[in-house]
Amino acid sequence: MILLSGAKVVTADGVRDPGFVRVEGERIAGVGGPPAPPGATPPHETLPAGETDPAGETLPGRETEERHALDGMWVVPGMVDLHVHGGGGASYTTGKPEDVLAALAFHRAGGTTTSFASLVTAAPEDLLRAVASIAELVGDQGLEGIHLEGPFLARARCGAQAPGFLLEPDVALLRRLLAAGHGSVAMVTVAPELDGAVTLIREIVDAGAIAAIGHSDATYDQAMAAIDAGATVATHLFNGMRPRHHREPGIAGAALDRDEVTCELIADGVHLHPATVREAFAAAPGRVSLVTDAISAAGAGDGTFRLGPVTVAVVGGRAHLDGQEVVAGSTITAGDGFAYAVRDARLAITDVVHAAAGRPASLIRRAADRGTIEVGKSADLVVLDAGLRVVGVMARGAWVVRPAASGRGR
């Protein structure tokens, strides 16, 4: 049994300040704090009848409870990153188990307790091998599935994708990729304007995966047709897509216009201006999902790295195609993006928590088990210090990173 007390606990009802979270086994067993202010949704009772304030006396049977006094800190849900290519010097794109596990471990320490493994455009046989290999690891360290960012993307907006391997929508290849994943291919990004894109999107949805739109020069109407066909995610909104114009809102305008679309945002200070981040939160309230789009360079310093078939140079923490100015993913963790959204974009922490955990958990149909701090849910928690730096991470009730302030029983 573990007790986190004295922190600002961000729940679906608001901020409990000071609040507490009690963990038993892999589950959240108690959440509490001061009563909600007048007019707010009252918090549900989470202490069993007869229990006293967890900051007070040790309760009978809890003499071995592990206690963490977190005064001045925050406790938020474990973050859910559905667009990430690697980190800690390792890349998902190789498909090698040791690389996949190393990247997962790096991002877990940075606050991500649930994630997809994103693959970039490559030769079909390379993609098939990577999908088959990664599928064997789904379920380990919070890995929920595979995201295919390509190869069905537009050359005009390919960004750091390898243009030589881009393909027109190909249902036969899609079916081979889905089969190689044995149900683990959970999201596929498609450019809506390509011939056959709408048919491909319907195929993705019929297979039970998420259809995303991005790396696209689509018009508003073309994007709307893709959404009508079942697309429900805009891959890194504003990046890798036709810019909005007051007479042609394009793919970004369509994504912001449709309530069923989740809008990915990369909050790293490179991909988007903070005002643009604020604008997206305001235009799509409750529909933003923060993603890292991190590559192997995250946490590995400056240097030269591979992103699938392409070479990426990282200088001052900024990733670009080698010898070009094209941005090639990020070097952040989910915790970094969270802090940027609150501190630099000046967003309410409750809204950022929803974007970092609640919305993506709902998107992948895991909201019953994660995404918010509630009794009965998986004990996936992140402890942030007063400066919003990640200082503790818990996944399914076990510490990945143990916060410094702690004690055990009395």
C-alpha positions in Angstrom: 0.0 0.0 0.0 1.3 3.4 -1.0 0.1 6.8 0.2 0.8 10.1 -1.7 -0.2 13.0 0.4 0.0 16.8 0.6 0.2 17.3 -3.2 -2.0 19.1 -5.6 -3.9 16.2 -7.1 -5.5 16.8 -10.5 -8.6 14.8 -10.8 -11.5 14.9 -13.3 -13.3 17.1 -10.7 -10.6 19.6 -10.5 -7.5 20.1 -8.3 -7.5 18.7 -4.7 -5.2 21.1 -2.8 -3.9 19.5 -0.7 -5.0 16.1 -1.8 -4.0 12.5 -1.4 -3.9 9.3 -3.5 -3.8 5.9 -1.9 -2.6 2.9 -4.0 -3.2 -0.7 -3.2 -1.6 -3.2 -5.6 -2.1 -2.0 -9.2 -5.1 0.1 -8.5 -6.0 3.5 -7.0 -7.8 2.8 -3.8 -8.5 6.3 -2.5 -8.5 9.9 -3.6 -9.4 12.9 -1.5 -8.7 16.4 -0.3 -10.7 19.5 0.6 -14.3 19.7 -0.5 -15.0 21.2 -4.0 -15.9 24.9 -4.0 -19.5 26.0 -4.2 -21.0 25.2 -7.6 -18.3 22.7 -8.5 -19.0 19.0 -9.0 -18.7 17.4 -5.6 -15.9 14.9 -5.4 -17.0 11.3 -4.7 -16.2 9.8 -1.3 -13.1 7.7 -1.7 -12.2 6.8 1.9 -13.9 3.7 3.3 -16.3 4.5 6.1 -14.4 5.1 9.4 -11.1 6.1 7.9 -9.4 9.2 9.1 -7.4 11.9 7.3 -4.5 10.0 5.7 -2.1 12.7 7.0 -3.1 11.7 10.5 -2.7 8.5 12.4 -1.8 5.3 10.8 -4.9 3.2 10.3 -5.2 -0.3 11.6 -3.6 -2.8 9.2 -1.7 -0.1 7.4 1.5 -0.1 9.5 3.6 -1.1 6.5 2.1 1.6 4.2 4.7 3.4 2.1 4.2 7.1 2.5 5.3 10.0 0.4 4.9 13.6 1.6 4.7 15.6 -1.5 4.0 19.1 -0.2 4.3 21.7 -3.0 4.2 19.0 -5.8 1.6 17.9 -8.2 0.1 14.4 -8.9 -1.4 13.9 -12.4 -2.5 10.8 -14.3 0.1 8.9 -16.2 0.5 10.4 -19.7 -0.7 8.7 -22.9 1.5 9.4 -26.0 0.0 8.0 -29.2 2.7 9.4 -31.6 6.3 8.7 -30.7 9.1 7.2 -32.8 11.8 6.5 -30.1 13.9 8.0 -27.4 17.0 7.5 -25.3 19.0 6.8 -28.4 16.7 4.0 -29.5 14.2 3.9 -32.3 11.0 2.0 -32.8 11.6 2.1 -36.5 14.2 -0.6 -36.4 11.7 -3.0 -34.9 14.4 -4.6 -32.8 13.1 -5.7 -29.4 16.0 -4.2 -27.6 15.4 -0.8 -29.2 11.7 -0.9 -28.6 12.1 -1.8 -24.9 14.8 0.9 -24.5 12.7 3.6 -26.0 9.7 2.6 -23.9 11.8 2.7 -20.7 13.1 6.1 -21.6 9.7 7.6 -22.1 8.2 5.9 -19.1 10.8 7.7 -16.9 9.6 10.9 -18.6 6.0 10.5 -17.7 4.5 8.3 -20.4 2.7 5.2 -18.9 0.8 4.3 -22.1 2.0 4.7 -25.7 1.9 3.6 -29.3 5.1 2.8 -31.2 5.1 5.0 -34.4 6.7 3.9 -37.6 7.6 6.2 -40.5 7.5 5.5 -44.2 9.9 2.9 -45.4 10.1 0.1 -47.9 7.0 -2.2 -47.5 9.1 -5.2 -46.5 10.9 -3.2 -43.8 7.6 -2.0 -42.4 6.1 -5.5 -42.4 9.2 -6.8 -40.5 9.0 -4.0 -38.0 5.3 -4.4 -37.4 5.6 -8.2 -36.9 8.4 -7.7 -34.4 6.9 -4.9 -32.4 3.5 -6.7 -32.3 5.2 -9.3 -30.1 6.0 -6.6 -27.5 2.6 -5.0 -27.3 1.5 -5.2 -23.7 5.0 -4.6 -22.3 5.8 -1.4 -20.4 2.5 0.3 -21.4 2.9 -0.3 -25.2 -0.7 -0.4 -26.5 -0.2 -0.7 -30.2 1.5 0.4 -33.4 1.0 3.7 -35.3 1.8 3.7 -39.0 2.7 7.2 -40.1 2.9 6.3 -43.7 3.5 5.2 -46.4 0.2 6.6 -47.7 1.2 10.3 -47.4 1.5 13.3 -49.8 4.8 14.2 -51.3 3.9 17.9 -51.1 3.8 17.6 -47.3 6.0 14.6 -46.5 8.2 16.5 -44.1 10.9 14.2 -42.8 9.3 11.1 -44.4 11.4 9.4 -47.1 9.7 10.5 -50.4 11.1 7.6 -52.4 9.0 5.1 -50.3 5.7 7.1 -50.3 2.8 5.2 -52.0 -0.7 5.7 -53.2 -3.3 4.1 -51.0 -3.0 0.3 -51.4 -5.6 -1.8 -49.7 -3.7 -5.0 -50.4 -0.6 -3.6 -48.6 -2.7 -2.2 -45.8 -4.2 -5.7 -45.2 -0.7 -7.2 -45.2 0.4 -4.7 -42.6 -2.7 -5.3 -40.4 -2.2 -9.1 -40.7 1.5 -8.8 -39.7 0.4 -6.9 -36.6 -2.1 -9.5 -35.5 -4.4 -6.8 -34.3 -1.6 -4.5 -32.9 -1.7 -1.9 -35.7 -3.9 0.6 -33.9 -3.6 3.8 -36.0 -2.7 4.6 -39.6 -2.1 8.1 -40.9 -3.3 8.8 -44.5 -3.3 11.9 -46.8 -7.0 12.4 -47.7 -6.4 13.8 -51.2 -4.7 10.7 -52.5 -6.6 8.5 -55.0 -8.3 5.7 -53.0 -7.7 7.4 -49.6 -11.4 7.4 -48.6 -11.6 3.6 -49.4 -8.4 3.0 -47.4 -9.8 5.0 -44.4 -12.9 2.9 -44.4 -10.8 -0.3 -44.5 -8.8 1.0 -41.5 -11.9 1.7 -39.5 -13.5 -1.6 -40.5 -10.4 -3.4 -39.1 -10.9 -1.7 -35.7 -8.0 0.7 -36.0 -8.0 4.5 -35.8 -7.8 6.4 -39.1 -5.8 9.6 -38.9 -5.3 12.3 -41.5 -2.0 14.2 -42.0 1.1 14.8 -44.0 -1.4 16.2 -46.5 -2.1 19.0 -48.9 -5.8 18.3 -48.7 -8.4 21.0 -49.1 -11.1 21.5 -46.5 -13.6 19.5 -48.6 -11.2 16.6 -49.1 -10.5 16.4 -45.4 -14.2 16.5 -44.6 -14.7 13.6 -46.9 -12.1 11.6 -45.0 -13.7 12.5 -41.7 -17.1 11.4 -43.1 -15.5 8.1 -44.0 -14.4 7.6 -40.4 -11.1 9.4 -39.8 -11.0 10.6 -36.2 -7.5 12.0 -35.6 -5.5 14.9 -37.1 -1.8 13.9 -37.1 0.2 16.7 -35.4 -2.2 19.5 -36.3 -0.8 22.4 -38.3 2.5 20.5 -39.0 2.9 18.6 -42.3 -0.4 19.9 -43.7 -1.7 22.7 -45.9 -1.7 26.0 -44.0 -5.1 27.5 -43.2 -6.3 30.4 -45.4 -9.4 32.5 -44.8 -10.8 31.2 -48.1 -9.5 27.6 -47.9 -9.3 26.4 -44.3 -7.6 23.2 -45.4 -7.2 20.0 -43.4 -6.5 21.9 -40.2 -9.7 23.9 -40.5 -11.7 20.7 -41.1 -10.1 19.0 -38.0 -11.0 21.9 -35.8 -14.5 22.1 -37.2 -15.5 18.5 -36.5 -16.3 17.4 -32.9 -15.4 13.8 -33.5 -11.8 14.6 -34.4 -8.9 14.5 -31.9 -6.3 17.0 -32.7 -2.7 16.0 -32.0 -0.4 18.8 -30.9 3.4 18.8 -30.4 4.1 21.2 -27.6 7.8 21.5 -27.8 8.5 25.1 -28.6 9.7 24.2 -32.1 6.7 22.8 -34.0 4.2 25.4 -32.8 4.1 28.9 -31.4 2.5 28.9 -27.9 -0.3 31.2 -29.2 -1.1 28.4 -31.8 -1.2 25.9 -29.0 -3.6 28.1 -27.1 -5.7 28.6 -30.2 -6.1 24.9 -30.8 -7.2 24.3 -27.2 -9.7 27.1 -27.5 -11.0 26.0 -30.9 -11.2 22.3 -30.0 -12.0 22.2 -26.3 -11.5 18.7 -24.9 -10.3 17.4 -28.2 -6.6 18.0 -28.0 -4.2 15.1 -27.5 -0.6 16.1 -26.7 2.0 14.0 -28.4 5.7 14.1 -28.4 6.5 12.9 -32.0 9.9 12.1 -30.3 12.7 10.4 -32.2 15.6 8.4 -30.9 17.5 11.7 -30.2 15.2 12.5 -27.3 17.4 12.4 -24.2 20.5 11.5 -26.3 21.9 15.0 -26.9 22.9 16.6 -30.1 24.3 14.6 -33.0 23.3 12.5 -36.0 20.4 10.0 -35.8 18.4 7.8 -38.1 14.6 8.1 -38.5 13.7 5.1 -40.6 15.5 5.6 -43.9 16.5 9.2 -43.4 19.3 10.9 -41.5 18.4 13.5 -38.9 20.8 16.1 -37.4 20.0 17.5 -33.9 21.5 20.8 -32.9 20.6 22.5 -29.7 17.8 20.0 -29.2 16.2 20.7 -32.5 15.9 17.9 -35.0 16.1 18.6 -38.8 16.7 16.5 -41.8 20.5 16.5 -42.3 21.5 19.5 -44.4 18.0 20.8 -44.6 15.7 23.0 -42.5 12.9 20.5 -42.4 11.9 19.7 -38.8 12.2 16.0 -38.2 10.3 15.1 -35.0 11.0 16.3 -31.5 13.5 15.5 -28.7 11.0 15.9 -25.8 9.3 13.6 -23.3 5.7 13.8 -22.5 6.6 15.5 -19.3 8.5 18.2 -21.2 5.4 18.8 -23.4 3.1 19.0 -20.4 5.3 21.6 -18.7 5.5 23.6 -21.9 1.8 23.7 -22.4 1.2 24.9 -18.8 4.2 27.3 -18.5 4.7 28.7 -22.0 1.3 28.3 -23.6 -0.3 29.4 -20.3 -3.0 26.8 -20.3 -5.0 25.6 -17.3 -3.3 22.5 -15.8 -6.7 20.7 -15.8 -7.0 21.2 -19.6 -3.4 20.0 -20.1 -4.0 16.9 -18.0 -7.0 16.1 -20.2 -4.9 16.5 -23.3 -2.0 14.5 -22.0 -4.0 11.7 -20.5 -7.8 11.8 -20.6 -8.5 12.5 -24.3 -5.9 10.0 -25.7 -7.1 7.3 -23.2 -10.6 7.8 -24.5 -9.5 7.7 -28.1 -8.0 4.2 -27.6 -10.9 3.0 -25.5 -9.0 2.8 -22.3 -10.8 5.5 -20.3 -12.4 3.0 -18.0 -8.9 2.0 -16.8 -6.7 5.1 -17.2 -6.5 8.7 -18.2 -7.8 10.2 -14.9 -7.1 9.7 -11.2 -10.1 7.8 -9.9 -10.7 5.0 -7.5 -10.5 1.6 -9.2 -8.4 2.8 -12.1 -4.9 1.6 -12.8 -2.4 3.4 -10.6 -0.6 5.2 -13.4 0.6 8.4 -11.8 3.1 11.2 -12.4 4.6 13.4 -9.7 5.7 16.8 -10.8 7.7 19.3 -8.7 6.7 22.9 -8.3 8.5 23.7 -11.6 6.5 20.9 -13.4 9.5 18.7 -13.8 8.8 14.9 -13.6 10.2 13.6 -10.3 8.1 10.5 -9.9 6.4 8.0 -12.2 4.2 5.1 -11.2 2.9 2.5 -13.6 0.3 0.0 -12.5 1.2 0.6 -8.9 4.9 0.1 -9.2 7.5 2.9 -9.2 9.3 3.6 -12.4 10.9 6.7 -10.9 10.5 7.1 -7.1 10.0 10.6 -5.8 12.7 11.7 -3.3 10.4 12.7 -0.5 9.1 9.5 1.0 8.8 7.4 4.1 7.6 3.9 5.1 4.9 3.4 7.8 5.4 4.5 11.4 
